[in-house]
Amino acid sequence: MTIEELKRLQSIHIMDLKREELANAEDIVIDTEKCVESRIESYIEQTGNPFAQNVGEYILQIGHMEDAADTIDERLILLTKRKTQIMV
């Protein structure tokens, strides 16, 4: 898969994704004994679109923010705090 193809897949809006074209997250198997390059290649082959997959009844779209200073842990804490404030 080329860089251009990966960029195209990453830029697809979540509303334009077709559930029937996406892999199911529970069906993806990664052999952790293999090198990182082989694991990435396997993941891309299994998913078709490494940025989106079916997770239960939802579509999960994976992305990142350019130049983000926060770690994923800090973002998850922030999300939890926001959800807690909404529920209270």
Biopython code that builds the backbone (N, CA, C, O; Angstrom):
import numpy as np
from Bio.PDB.StructureBuilder import StructureBuilder

atoms = [
    (1, "MET", "N", (0.849, -1.163, 0.000)),
    (1, "MET", "CA", (0.000, 0.000, 0.000)),
    (1, "MET", "C", (0.902, 1.235, 0.000)),
    (1, "MET", "O", (1.867, 1.312, 0.760)),
    (2, "THR", "N", (0.581, 2.182, -0.847)),
    (2, "THR", "CA", (1.403, 3.384, -0.971)),
    (2, "THR", "C", (1.029, 4.423, 0.090)),
    (2, "THR", "O", (-0.031, 4.343, 0.711)),
    (3, "ILE", "N", (1.904, 5.382, 0.281)),
    (3, "ILE", "CA", (1.647, 6.488, 1.202)),
    (3, "ILE", "C", (0.415, 7.267, 0.750)),
    (3, "ILE", "O", (-0.394, 7.687, 1.577)),
    (4, "GLU", "N", (0.273, 7.458, -0.549)),
    (4, "GLU", "CA", (-0.878, 8.189, -1.084)),
    (4, "GLU", "C", (-2.184, 7.457, -0.757)),
    (4, "GLU", "O", (-3.177, 8.082, -0.384)),
    (5, "GLU", "N", (-2.170, 6.136, -0.900)),
    (5, "GLU", "CA", (-3.367, 5.341, -0.586)),
    (5, "GLU", "C", (-3.688, 5.420, 0.906)),
    (5, "GLU", "O", (-4.854, 5.538, 1.283)),
    (6, "LEU", "N", (-2.670, 5.355, 1.749)),
    (6, "LEU", "CA", (-2.890, 5.476, 3.193)),
    (6, "LEU", "C", (-3.469, 6.845, 3.541)),
    (6, "LEU", "O", (-4.376, 6.941, 4.368)),
    (7, "LYS", "N", (-2.951, 7.905, 2.915)),
    (7, "LYS", "CA", (-3.474, 9.246, 3.163)),
    (7, "LYS", "C", (-4.926, 9.353, 2.721)),
    (7, "LYS", "O", (-5.738, 9.991, 3.391)),
    (8, "ARG", "N", (-5.254, 8.727, 1.589)),
    (8, "ARG", "CA", (-6.636, 8.744, 1.100)),
    (8, "ARG", "C", (-7.554, 8.032, 2.084)),
    (8, "ARG", "O", (-8.626, 8.539, 2.414)),
    (9, "LEU", "N", (-7.137, 6.856, 2.555)),
    (9, "LEU", "CA", (-7.950, 6.102, 3.510)),
    (9, "LEU", "C", (-8.122, 6.871, 4.817)),
    (9, "LEU", "O", (-9.197, 6.849, 5.416)),
    (10, "GLN", "N", (-7.081, 7.540, 5.251)),
    (10, "GLN", "CA", (-7.138, 8.296, 6.496)),
    (10, "GLN", "C", (-8.075, 9.494, 6.379)),
    (10, "GLN", "O", (-8.674, 9.912, 7.370)),
    (11, "SER", "N", (-8.203, 10.040, 5.188)),
    (11, "SER", "CA", (-9.002, 11.252, 5.015)),
    (11, "SER", "C", (-10.487, 10.989, 4.775)),
    (11, "SER", "O", (-11.264, 11.938, 4.676)),
    (12, "ILE", "N", (-10.897, 9.731, 4.678)),
    (12, "ILE", "CA", (-12.311, 9.420, 4.452)),
    (12, "ILE", "C", (-13.123, 9.828, 5.680)),
    (12, "ILE", "O", (-12.795, 9.452, 6.805)),
    (13, "HIS", "N", (-14.174, 10.592, 5.454)),
    (13, "HIS", "CA", (-15.054, 11.017, 6.549)),
    (13, "HIS", "C", (-15.801, 9.803, 7.087)),
    (13, "HIS", "O", (-16.191, 8.926, 6.316)),
    (14, "ILE", "N", (-15.999, 9.744, 8.376)),
    (14, "ILE", "CA", (-16.634, 8.583, 9.008)),
    (14, "ILE", "C", (-18.024, 8.298, 8.429)),
    (14, "ILE", "O", (-18.439, 7.140, 8.373)),
    (15, "MET", "N", (-18.738, 9.326, 8.004)),
    (15, "MET", "CA", (-20.078, 9.129, 7.440)),
    (15, "MET", "C", (-20.023, 8.507, 6.039)),
    (15, "MET", "O", (-21.033, 8.014, 5.537)),
    (16, "ASP", "N", (-18.853, 8.530, 5.419)),
    (16, "ASP", "CA", (-18.694, 7.941, 4.085)),
    (16, "ASP", "C", (-18.185, 6.506, 4.127)),
    (16, "ASP", "O", (-18.093, 5.851, 3.089)),
    (17, "LEU", "N", (-17.853, 6.010, 5.320)),
    (17, "LEU", "CA", (-17.387, 4.631, 5.456)),
    (17, "LEU", "C", (-18.556, 3.670, 5.308)),
    (17, "LEU", "O", (-19.665, 3.953, 5.762)),
    (18, "LYS", "N", (-18.305, 2.540, 4.673)),
    (18, "LYS", "CA", (-19.338, 1.510, 4.483)),
    (18, "LYS", "C", (-19.016, 0.330, 5.392)),
    (18, "LYS", "O", (-17.981, -0.321, 5.250)),
    (19, "ARG", "N", (-19.930, 0.066, 6.332)),
    (19, "ARG", "CA", (-19.724, -0.998, 7.314)),
    (19, "ARG", "C", (-19.340, -2.333, 6.670)),
    (19, "ARG", "O", (-18.483, -3.052, 7.184)),
    (20, "GLU", "N", (-19.973, -2.658, 5.550)),
    (20, "GLU", "CA", (-19.719, -3.950, 4.907)),
    (20, "GLU", "C", (-18.321, -4.044, 4.288)),
    (20, "GLU", "O", (-17.870, -5.141, 3.960)),
    (21, "GLU", "N", (-17.644, -2.935, 4.128)),
    (21, "GLU", "CA", (-16.298, -2.932, 3.564)),
    (21, "GLU", "C", (-15.213, -2.924, 4.642)),
    (21, "GLU", "O", (-14.025, -3.011, 4.331)),
    (22, "LEU", "N", (-15.619, -2.819, 5.905)),
    (22, "LEU", "CA", (-14.659, -2.729, 6.999)),
    (22, "LEU", "C", (-14.476, -4.072, 7.693)),
    (22, "LEU", "O", (-15.401, -4.879, 7.776)),
    (23, "ALA", "N", (-13.269, -4.291, 8.188)),
    (23, "ALA", "CA", (-12.973, -5.509, 8.946)),
    (23, "ALA", "C", (-13.588, -5.405, 10.334)),
    (23, "ALA", "O", (-13.784, -4.309, 10.857)),
    (24, "ASN", "N", (-13.889, -6.560, 10.925)),
    (24, "ASN", "CA", (-14.354, -6.611, 12.311)),
    (24, "ASN", "C", (-13.136, -6.687, 13.224)),
    (24, "ASN", "O", (-12.263, -7.535, 13.037)),
    (25, "ALA", "N", (-13.080, -5.804, 14.205)),
    (25, "ALA", "CA", (-11.927, -5.725, 15.106)),
    (25, "ALA", "C", (-11.635, -7.075, 15.766)),
    (25, "ALA", "O", (-10.472, -7.437, 15.939)),
    (26, "GLU", "N", (-12.662, -7.807, 16.129)),
    (26, "GLU", "CA", (-12.449, -9.087, 16.836)),
    (26, "GLU", "C", (-11.862, -10.166, 15.936)),
    (26, "GLU", "O", (-11.383, -11.185, 16.432)),
    (27, "ASP", "N", (-11.891, -9.959, 14.615)),
    (27, "ASP", "CA", (-11.336, -10.936, 13.684)),
    (27, "ASP", "C", (-9.863, -10.686, 13.355)),
    (27, "ASP", "O", (-9.216, -11.519, 12.720)),
    (28, "ILE", "N", (-9.345, -9.560, 13.779)),
    (28, "ILE", "CA", (-7.958, -9.207, 13.470)),
    (28, "ILE", "C", (-7.032, -9.896, 14.463)),
    (28, "ILE", "O", (-7.188, -9.758, 15.677)),
    (29, "VAL", "N", (-6.072, -10.634, 13.935)),
    (29, "VAL", "CA", (-5.120, -11.372, 14.760)),
    (29, "VAL", "C", (-3.708, -10.931, 14.368)),
    (29, "VAL", "O", (-3.332, -10.972, 13.196)),
    (30, "ILE", "N", (-2.946, -10.514, 15.363)),
    (30, "ILE", "CA", (-1.579, -10.070, 15.130)),
    (30, "ILE", "C", (-0.620, -11.016, 15.845)),
    (30, "ILE", "O", (-0.744, -11.252, 17.047)),
    (31, "ASP", "N", (0.335, -11.551, 15.094)),
    (31, "ASP", "CA", (1.347, -12.441, 15.658)),
    (31, "ASP", "C", (2.446, -11.585, 16.275)),
    (31, "ASP", "O", (3.280, -11.031, 15.559)),
    (32, "THR", "N", (2.450, -11.475, 17.595)),
    (32, "THR", "CA", (3.410, -10.614, 18.285)),
    (32, "THR", "C", (4.836, -11.154, 18.261)),
    (32, "THR", "O", (5.763, -10.472, 18.697)),
    (33, "GLU", "N", (5.019, -12.362, 17.759)),
    (33, "GLU", "CA", (6.358, -12.934, 17.640)),
    (33, "GLU", "C", (7.077, -12.394, 16.404)),
    (33, "GLU", "O", (8.301, -12.485, 16.313)),
    (34, "LYS", "N", (6.335, -11.838, 15.464)),
    (34, "LYS", "CA", (6.935, -11.323, 14.233)),
    (34, "LYS", "C", (7.493, -9.918, 14.458)),
    (34, "LYS", "O", (7.174, -9.262, 15.450)),
    (35, "CYS", "N", (8.326, -9.468, 13.526)),
    (35, "CYS", "CA", (8.906, -8.130, 13.624)),
    (35, "CYS", "C", (7.817, -7.081, 13.400)),
    (35, "CYS", "O", (6.744, -7.394, 12.884)),
    (36, "VAL", "N", (8.093, -5.850, 13.784)),
    (36, "VAL", "CA", (7.118, -4.771, 13.693)),
    (36, "VAL", "C", (6.637, -4.592, 12.255)),
    (36, "VAL", "O", (5.438, -4.437, 12.021)),
    (37, "GLU", "N", (7.545, -4.611, 11.303)),
    (37, "GLU", "CA", (7.172, -4.435, 9.896)),
    (37, "GLU", "C", (6.173, -5.506, 9.445)),
    (37, "GLU", "O", (5.203, -5.195, 8.753)),
    (38, "SER", "N", (6.402, -6.751, 9.829)),
    (38, "SER", "CA", (5.479, -7.838, 9.474)),
    (38, "SER", "C", (4.125, -7.668, 10.151)),
    (38, "SER", "O", (3.090, -7.965, 9.555)),
    (39, "ARG", "N", (4.128, -7.193, 11.391)),
    (39, "ARG", "CA", (2.868, -6.977, 12.099)),
    (39, "ARG", "C", (2.055, -5.866, 11.444)),
    (39, "ARG", "O", (0.836, -5.978, 11.311)),
    (40, "ILE", "N", (2.730, -4.798, 11.037)),
    (40, "ILE", "CA", (2.038, -3.698, 10.360)),
    (40, "ILE", "C", (1.465, -4.175, 9.039)),
    (40, "ILE", "O", (0.310, -3.896, 8.718)),
    (41, "GLU", "N", (2.269, -4.893, 8.277)),
    (41, "GLU", "CA", (1.813, -5.432, 6.991)),
    (41, "GLU", "C", (0.605, -6.347, 7.179)),
    (41, "GLU", "O", (-0.356, -6.260, 6.414)),
    (42, "SER", "N", (0.640, -7.208, 8.171)),
    (42, "SER", "CA", (-0.465, -8.115, 8.456)),
    (42, "SER", "C", (-1.720, -7.344, 8.832)),
    (42, "SER", "O", (-2.816, -7.667, 8.375)),
    (43, "TYR", "N", (-1.556, -6.322, 9.668)),
    (43, "TYR", "CA", (-2.702, -5.503, 10.092)),
    (43, "TYR", "C", (-3.360, -4.825, 8.892)),
    (43, "TYR", "O", (-4.584, -4.837, 8.763)),
    (44, "ILE", "N", (-2.551, -4.239, 8.022)),
    (44, "ILE", "CA", (-3.086, -3.564, 6.837)),
    (44, "ILE", "C", (-3.790, -4.561, 5.922)),
    (44, "ILE", "O", (-4.861, -4.266, 5.392)),
    (45, "GLU", "N", (-3.202, -5.727, 5.735)),
    (45, "GLU", "CA", (-3.829, -6.756, 4.892)),
    (45, "GLU", "C", (-5.166, -7.205, 5.474)),
    (45, "GLU", "O", (-6.133, -7.392, 4.735)),
    (46, "GLN", "N", (-5.228, -7.378, 6.786)),
    (46, "GLN", "CA", (-6.451, -7.868, 7.422)),
    (46, "GLN", "C", (-7.560, -6.824, 7.464)),
    (46, "GLN", "O", (-8.741, -7.164, 7.385)),
    (47, "THR", "N", (-7.183, -5.557, 7.589)),
    (47, "THR", "CA", (-8.199, -4.524, 7.727)),
    (47, "THR", "C", (-8.616, -3.906, 6.405)),
    (47, "THR", "O", (-9.768, -3.500, 6.248)),
    (48, "GLY", "N", (-7.703, -3.827, 5.457)),
    (48, "GLY", "CA", (-8.011, -3.134, 4.209)),
    (48, "GLY", "C", (-7.906, -1.629, 4.398)),
    (48, "GLY", "O", (-7.295, -0.937, 3.583)),
    (49, "ASN", "N", (-8.495, -1.125, 5.466)),
    (49, "ASN", "CA", (-8.371, 0.282, 5.843)),
    (49, "ASN", "C", (-7.873, 0.304, 7.284)),
    (49, "ASN", "O", (-8.646, 0.049, 8.206)),
    (50, "PRO", "N", (-6.597, 0.603, 7.488)),
    (50, "PRO", "CA", (-6.053, 0.565, 8.849)),
    (50, "PRO", "C", (-6.576, 1.669, 9.756)),
    (50, "PRO", "O", (-6.260, 1.689, 10.946)),
    (51, "PHE", "N", (-7.372, 2.592, 9.213)),
    (51, "PHE", "CA", (-7.882, 3.714, 9.991)),
    (51, "PHE", "C", (-9.341, 3.546, 10.404)),
    (51, "PHE", "O", (-9.889, 4.417, 11.080)),
    (52, "ALA", "N", (-9.982, 2.443, 10.013)),
    (52, "ALA", "CA", (-11.388, 2.246, 10.365)),
    (52, "ALA", "C", (-11.708, 0.754, 10.416)),
    (52, "ALA", "O", (-11.201, -0.035, 9.619)),
    (53, "GLN", "N", (-12.562, 0.389, 11.373)),
    (53, "GLN", "CA", (-13.003, -0.999, 11.496)),
    (53, "GLN", "C", (-14.313, -1.059, 12.278)),
    (53, "GLN", "O", (-14.689, -0.115, 12.973)),
    (54, "ASN", "N", (-14.986, -2.179, 12.146)),
    (54, "ASN", "CA", (-16.213, -2.423, 12.905)),
    (54, "ASN", "C", (-15.839, -2.896, 14.300)),
    (54, "ASN", "O", (-15.004, -3.785, 14.464)),
    (55, "VAL", "N", (-16.459, -2.298, 15.295)),
    (55, "VAL", "CA", (-16.300, -2.730, 16.687)),
    (55, "VAL", "C", (-17.709, -2.864, 17.238)),
    (55, "VAL", "O", (-18.342, -1.879, 17.618)),
    (56, "GLY", "N", (-18.187, -4.101, 17.273)),
    (56, "GLY", "CA", (-19.572, -4.317, 17.686)),
    (56, "GLY", "C", (-20.513, -3.637, 16.714)),
    (56, "GLY", "O", (-20.431, -3.862, 15.507)),
    (57, "GLU", "N", (-21.404, -2.808, 17.228)),
    (57, "GLU", "CA", (-22.364, -2.115, 16.369)),
    (57, "GLU", "C", (-21.871, -0.736, 15.932)),
    (57, "GLU", "O", (-22.612, 0.034, 15.320)),
    (58, "TYR", "N", (-20.611, -0.436, 16.253)),
    (58, "TYR", "CA", (-20.044, 0.880, 15.931)),
    (58, "TYR", "C", (-18.940, 0.772, 14.894)),
    (58, "TYR", "O", (-18.345, -0.289, 14.701)),
    (59, "ILE", "N", (-18.679, 1.889, 14.231)),
    (59, "ILE", "CA", (-17.509, 2.018, 13.371)),
    (59, "ILE", "C", (-16.489, 2.838, 14.157)),
    (59, "ILE", "O", (-16.784, 3.946, 14.604)),
    (60, "LEU", "N", (-15.298, 2.287, 14.321)),
    (60, "LEU", "CA", (-14.216, 2.977, 15.005)),
    (60, "LEU", "C", (-13.291, 3.549, 13.942)),
    (60, "LEU", "O", (-12.767, 2.814, 13.105)),
    (61, "GLN", "N", (-13.092, 4.865, 13.978)),
    (61, "GLN", "CA", (-12.169, 5.504, 13.056)),
    (61, "GLN", "C", (-10.981, 6.005, 13.866)),
    (61, "GLN", "O", (-11.143, 6.721, 14.853)),
    (62, "ILE", "N", (-9.807, 5.625, 13.441)),
    (62, "ILE", "CA", (-8.582, 5.935, 14.162)),
    (62, "ILE", "C", (-7.874, 7.092, 13.461)),
    (62, "ILE", "O", (-7.774, 7.119, 12.234)),
    (63, "GLY", "N", (-7.392, 8.031, 14.241)),
    (63, "GLY", "CA", (-6.665, 9.156, 13.669)),
    (63, "GLY", "C", (-5.769, 9.782, 14.713)),
    (63, "GLY", "O", (-5.621, 9.266, 15.821)),
    (64, "HIS", "N", (-5.184, 10.885, 14.350)),
    (64, "HIS", "CA", (-4.334, 11.614, 15.282)),
    (64, "HIS", "C", (-4.372, 13.096, 14.952)),
    (64, "HIS", "O", (-4.761, 13.496, 13.854)),
    (65, "MET", "N", (-3.965, 13.895, 15.912)),
    (65, "MET", "CA", (-3.909, 15.337, 15.722)),
    (65, "MET", "C", (-2.459, 15.734, 15.490)),
    (65, "MET", "O", (-1.577, 15.362, 16.264)),
    (66, "GLU", "N", (-2.216, 16.480, 14.435)),
    (66, "GLU", "CA", (-0.868, 16.989, 14.177)),
    (66, "GLU", "C", (-0.471, 17.935, 15.302)),
    (66, "GLU", "O", (-1.295, 18.715, 15.779)),
    (67, "ASP", "N", (0.762, 17.870, 15.720)),
    (67, "ASP", "CA", (1.335, 18.784, 16.709)),
    (67, "ASP", "C", (0.621, 18.756, 18.064)),
    (67, "ASP", "O", (0.657, 19.744, 18.798)),
    (68, "ALA", "N", (-0.025, 17.638, 18.403)),
    (68, "ALA", "CA", (-0.686, 17.543, 19.704)),
    (68, "ALA", "C", (0.373, 17.375, 20.794)),
    (68, "ALA", "O", (1.281, 16.554, 20.661)),
    (69, "ALA", "N", (0.254, 18.142, 21.852)),
    (69, "ALA", "CA", (1.222, 18.082, 22.945)),
    (69, "ALA", "C", (0.808, 17.059, 24.001)),
    (69, "ALA", "O", (1.659, 16.535, 24.719)),
    (70, "ASP", "N", (-0.490, 16.772, 24.103)),
    (70, "ASP", "CA", (-0.990, 15.839, 25.112)),
    (70, "ASP", "C", (-0.691, 14.402, 24.722)),
    (70, "ASP", "O", (-0.666, 14.055, 23.541)),
    (71, "THR", "N", (-0.466, 13.574, 25.731)),
    (71, "THR", "CA", (-0.321, 12.143, 25.488)),
    (71, "THR", "C", (-1.710, 11.521, 25.420)),
    (71, "THR", "O", (-2.694, 12.159, 25.794)),
    (72, "ILE", "N", (-1.794, 10.296, 24.952)),
    (72, "ILE", "CA", (-3.090, 9.612, 24.889)),
    (72, "ILE", "C", (-3.649, 9.420, 26.296)),
    (72, "ILE", "O", (-4.862, 9.496, 26.495)),
    (73, "ASP", "N", (-2.778, 9.174, 27.272)),
    (73, "ASP", "CA", (-3.242, 9.028, 28.651)),
    (73, "ASP", "C", (-3.897, 10.317, 29.150)),
    (73, "ASP", "O", (-4.948, 10.275, 29.789)),
    (74, "GLU", "N", (-3.275, 11.458, 28.857)),
    (74, "GLU", "CA", (-3.837, 12.742, 29.275)),
    (74, "GLU", "C", (-5.181, 12.996, 28.592)),
    (74, "GLU", "O", (-6.102, 13.523, 29.215)),
    (75, "ARG", "N", (-5.297, 12.627, 27.326)),
    (75, "ARG", "CA", (-6.559, 12.801, 26.605)),
    (75, "ARG", "C", (-7.651, 11.902, 27.168)),
    (75, "ARG", "O", (-8.802, 12.325, 27.274)),
    (76, "LEU", "N", (-7.308, 10.662, 27.531)),
    (76, "LEU", "CA", (-8.295, 9.749, 28.110)),
    (76, "LEU", "C", (-8.773, 10.248, 29.472)),
    (76, "LEU", "O", (-9.953, 10.121, 29.798)),
    (77, "ILE", "N", (-7.873, 10.811, 30.262)),
    (77, "ILE", "CA", (-8.261, 11.385, 31.551)),
    (77, "ILE", "C", (-9.214, 12.552, 31.328)),
    (77, "ILE", "O", (-10.229, 12.666, 32.015)),
    (78, "LEU", "N", (-8.894, 13.415, 30.376)),
    (78, "LEU", "CA", (-9.756, 14.552, 30.052)),
    (78, "LEU", "C", (-11.135, 14.080, 29.599)),
    (78, "LEU", "O", (-12.151, 14.624, 30.029)),
    (79, "LEU", "N", (-11.170, 13.075, 28.737)),
    (79, "LEU", "CA", (-12.441, 12.523, 28.267)),
    (79, "LEU", "C", (-13.257, 11.976, 29.433)),
    (79, "LEU", "O", (-14.461, 12.216, 29.511)),
    (80, "THR", "N", (-12.621, 11.251, 30.327)),
    (80, "THR", "CA", (-13.311, 10.692, 31.489)),
    (80, "THR", "C", (-13.871, 11.799, 32.376)),
    (80, "THR", "O", (-14.995, 11.696, 32.869)),
    (81, "LYS", "N", (-13.098, 12.844, 32.577)),
    (81, "LYS", "CA", (-13.564, 13.959, 33.392)),
    (81, "LYS", "C", (-14.785, 14.622, 32.740)),
    (81, "LYS", "O", (-15.754, 14.957, 33.422)),
    (82, "ARG", "N", (-14.731, 14.805, 31.442)),
    (82, "ARG", "CA", (-15.860, 15.422, 30.748)),
    (82, "ARG", "C", (-17.114, 14.560, 30.827)),
    (82, "ARG", "O", (-18.210, 15.072, 31.059)),
    (83, "LYS", "N", (-16.955, 13.257, 30.633)),
    (83, "LYS", "CA", (-18.107, 12.353, 30.704)),
    (83, "LYS", "C", (-18.691, 12.341, 32.107)),
    (83, "LYS", "O", (-19.911, 12.298, 32.267)),
    (84, "THR", "N", (-17.839, 12.377, 33.127)),
    (84, "THR", "CA", (-18.299, 12.379, 34.511)),
    (84, "THR", "C", (-19.084, 13.658, 34.809)),
    (84, "THR", "O", (-20.109, 13.613, 35.489)),
    (85, "GLN", "N", (-18.617, 14.771, 34.313)),
    (85, "GLN", "CA", (-19.310, 16.047, 34.536)),
    (85, "GLN", "C", (-20.652, 16.053, 33.835)),
    (85, "GLN", "O", (-21.611, 16.625, 34.355)),
    (86, "ILE", "N", (-20.747, 15.442, 32.686)),
    (86, "ILE", "CA", (-22.007, 15.398, 31.951)),
    (86, "ILE", "C", (-23.020, 14.524, 32.671)),
    (86, "ILE", "O", (-24.205, 14.854, 32.712)),
    (87, "MET", "N", (-22.569, 13.423, 33.233)),
    (87, "MET", "CA", (-23.453, 12.469, 33.886)),
    (87, "MET", "C", (-23.949, 12.968, 35.240)),
    (87, "MET", "O", (-25.034, 12.581, 35.674)),
    (88, "VAL", "N", (-23.176, 13.821, 35.917)),
    (88, "VAL", "CA", (-23.519, 14.265, 37.277)),
    (88, "VAL", "C", (-24.595, 15.302, 37.253)),
    (88, "VAL", "O", (-25.008, 15.788, 38.306)),
]
sb = StructureBuilder()
sb.init_structure("model")
sb.init_model(0)
sb.init_chain("A")
sb.init_seg("    ")
for serial, (resi, resn, name, xyz) in enumerate(atoms, 1):
    if name == "N":
        sb.init_residue(resn, " ", resi, " ")
    sb.init_atom(name, np.array(xyz, "f"), 0.0, 1.0, " ", f" {name:<3s}", serial, name[0])
structure = sb.get_structure()
